[in-house]
Amino acid sequence: MFQKVPNFVLAIISGLLFSAGWFAPLTILLFFAWVPLFIIEDRISNSDITKRKKLKKLLG
């Protein structure tokens, strides 16, 4: 589902959720704001470029 959404859009969504969750009645949004950031982190850690850099460091 989130494969077609660019990382910067997910970052903006996360920022909006963090800012909306800052106010007292909507504090629960602070927890949901982490979800887009975790998706971005998962994409970066599973990308081919990251895997090649790890392999390069491993082989020295």
C-alpha positions in Angstrom: 0.0 0.0 0.0 2.7 2.5 0.9 5.1 1.4 -1.9 3.8 4.1 -4.2 4.0 7.0 -1.7 7.3 8.9 -1.8 9.4 9.2 1.3 9.0 12.9 1.5 5.2 12.6 1.5 5.4 10.1 4.4 7.7 12.5 6.3 5.2 15.4 5.8 2.4 13.2 7.0 4.4 12.3 10.0 5.2 15.9 10.8 1.6 16.9 10.5 0.6 14.1 12.9 3.3 15.1 15.4 2.1 18.8 15.2 -1.5 17.8 15.6 -0.7 15.5 18.4 1.1 18.2 20.4 -2.2 19.6 21.6 -3.8 18.0 24.7 -7.0 16.4 23.2 -5.1 14.7 20.3 -2.2 13.3 22.2 -2.8 9.8 20.8 -1.7 11.1 17.4 1.9 11.2 18.7 2.0 7.4 18.6 0.5 7.2 15.1 3.0 9.8 13.8 5.8 7.2 14.2 4.3 4.8 11.7 5.3 6.8 8.5 8.8 7.2 9.9 9.1 3.5 10.5 8.0 2.8 7.0 10.7 5.2 5.7 13.3 3.5 7.9 12.3 0.1 6.6 12.6 1.3 3.0 16.0 2.7 3.5 17.4 -0.3 5.4 16.1 -2.7 2.7 17.2 -0.6 -0.3 19.8 -2.0 -2.7 22.2 0.9 -2.1 22.2 0.3 1.7 22.8 -3.4 1.1 25.7 -2.8 -1.2 27.3 -0.4 1.3 27.0 -3.0 4.1 28.5 -5.7 1.9 31.4 -3.3 0.9 32.1 -2.7 4.6 31.9 -6.4 5.4 34.3 -7.4 2.7 36.6 -4.4 3.4 
